[in-house]
Structure formats: C-alpha cells, structure tokens
Amino acid sequence: MNYTEEDLEQLISCPKRISQAPRREMRTDGKHGFRAFMRHSLEFAEDFSLGLVYVPKDEPGSFCLMRCVTSCVR
C-alpha cells in the first residue's frame, strides 16, 4: 500500500495509548498498531534516539514514522 503525506500525518498525530502490553508491543484502539523504540550509545549514554514504528493491521511489515536523534558535541 502507498501512504500519502496526509496518511502519514494522521498516523503521527492520532492519539496513542500505552497499555501494559508486552514490553516491545503497544496497542491502540485496534485500528492501528505502533511500536516505540529507544536506542542509546554504549560509549556515550547521553547520545540516544527515539522512534515510532507503524505496524499495519492488514499487510505484512512495518515502517518508521519518525525518529528523533540527539547527540552531544564532544
């Protein structure tokens, strides 16, 4: 399926609820599936990134909707 810019904006802005689901998987009202992730540098703990992954209900696969990266200048 191809996603328009409007589709992506709607997925990013729609309300999301964090429940006590398994650690890696979070669910909303059942219309959409999302996963959040966090990565950090083993060498520099202050360097990290956070992301939001969309998991379509009606097709295989997933894709990253957004990723925020921080890095401290040394």
Helices and strands as residue ranges (DSSP letters): H 5-13, E 26-27, E 33-40, E 48-55, E 63-70
